[in-house]
Amino acid sequence: MTETSKLEGAPLVVIEVDPGLIVTAWNRRAELVFGTDAAAAVGRPLAEVLPLAGASWRALVDGDAESPRLWPVRRGDATLAFEAWSQLGREDDGRLRSVRLYGHDASARAADEARAALESTMLRAIKENLDIALWATDEHGVFLYQDGKAIVDAGITPHQFVGLNMLELYKDLGNNPLIERALQGEPARTQGAEAHGIVWDTYYIPMAGEPGEARLVGVTLNVTEARRAEIEMRQKLELIERQQEVIRELATPIIEVWDGVLTMPIVGLIDTARTAEIMDSLLQAVTQTRARFAILDLTGVEVVDTGTASHLIRMIQAIRLLGTEGILTGIHPTIAQTIVALGVDLSHVAVYAKLRDALKHCIRAARKA
């Protein structure tokens, strides 16, 4: 079998060029990989048959390549990664006679390696810049990997716990049953666990693998600042609620101006929601003091809607059921118009223009009793 026939049947791409890099041999595998017939390739410059992206075929004449090299061959808009070894052929006097390439299409592998390199770069950027810790254990919970900015911030050296069992190391946190389930394949998460002076949220991610390989991968977030901000926000909300309660009490104070006589001066805009609060406060005060009279002073209120006016009337009816007479004072003309528009019968409700007149009514009624 001639050498030419051997090259034709070779499982690798075999290309041969002369010292001027003109193609002199092009086997069947080269035809299949590059889509160019030998007749169209032989006799042409290699750079013309296989144009490169950012490289030059002149590097071939530098010497034999003991290690393979990736050549970025342009194929239309795409780039094919041609991995090849080069072998120099020389005359007896040492002059270069030919260069032979043995190679194969490594595009898929090169793409995988580039993707892996990118993922490695992304992982390094994440663990070095975000407040997280990344770790992995084997099937027994023994640390295989441990790194991340959060670990350094906690005063722990990266990989310091490699070889130690997580179940033993953190057993006091009480999460071992959850971790054991995660080692059996059940994803899990813990929140607000405190260790090394830091508050952590941890995601437990089960992995399939052989004994000794990573079986549990963890992403642990340093949430100390978030937890502190949450506590501060909760405290502020509680303070605001207390302040609002004080404001509500100041906005609708209930004053016992005489024995058995309560007065509630109402100031500002009142809507249905505020009226409900007023009614609740008044009913509680009437029950506690067993007052005989309750005066609702509307001098400081100029406008109410029809729903609120109706609610005020129902308030008077409610305290009447508790044995207390409700009295209205200081009704503004617009409120009077609203009550009239509702068709509310006030013939059984004492209404006075001024608070002083209402107090006189209460004193007279108390004396008659």
Secondary structure, DSSP 4 states (H G I P E B T S, - for coil): --HHHHHHT-SSEEEEE-TT-BEEEE-HHHHHHH---HHHHTTSBHHHHS-BSS--GGGGGG---SS-EEEEEEETTEEEEEEEEEEEEE-TTS-EEEEEEEEEE-HHHHHHHHHHHHHHHHHHHHHHHSSEEEEEE-TTSBEEEEE-HHHHHTT--TTTTTTSBHHHHTGGGT-HHHHHHHHTT--EEEEEEEETTEEEEEEEEE----TTS--EEEEEEE-HHHHHHHHHHHHHHHHHHHHHHHHHHHHS--EEEETTEEEEEEES---HHHHHHHHHHHHHHHHHHT-SEEEEEEEE-----HHHHHHHHHHHHHHHHTT-EEEEE---HHHHHHHHHHT---TTSEEESSHHHHHHHHHHHHHH-
